[in-house]
């Protein structure tokens, strides 16, 4: 059987030609399946505590990256990490639940008092709030790393 290189899927990998050489990348179906699994692991309604969520994410991410470490996917992983961090902010925002908890935690993270009060009283959905400027500047990437979350691009960099 003869087929174009870009149409072949083998063990989750796909192939492409760059500067006359064959290269590996993760197949789009494998990437979609990975993103769906991350969506399940970061569900805000699964009842897991933060420790279990961190452990499950770490196991899945390190296993997935170690399997696909031969593939060229640096830029895709950076984009997926942005989405994953937003999912984590959404989970944290839901865990704070009440206005008083949100207000205290925002102040603890360095937000000014009047902004924290206005933002804690918002009625918008969790996903919408997770991308807001106040939440993305108060729950920064380094905060999530210090909290113990594992990210795809960091794991990928450590493999290379």
Buried (B, 14 or more C-beta within 10 A) or exposed (E): EEEEEEEEEEEBBBBEEEEEEEBBBBBEEBBEBBEEBBEEBBBBEEEBEBEEBBBBBBEBBBEBBEBBBEBEBEEBBEEBBBEBBBBBBBBBBBEBEEEEEBBBBBBEBEBEEEBBBBBBEBEEEBBEBBEBEBBBEBBBEEBBEEEEBBBBBBBBEEEE
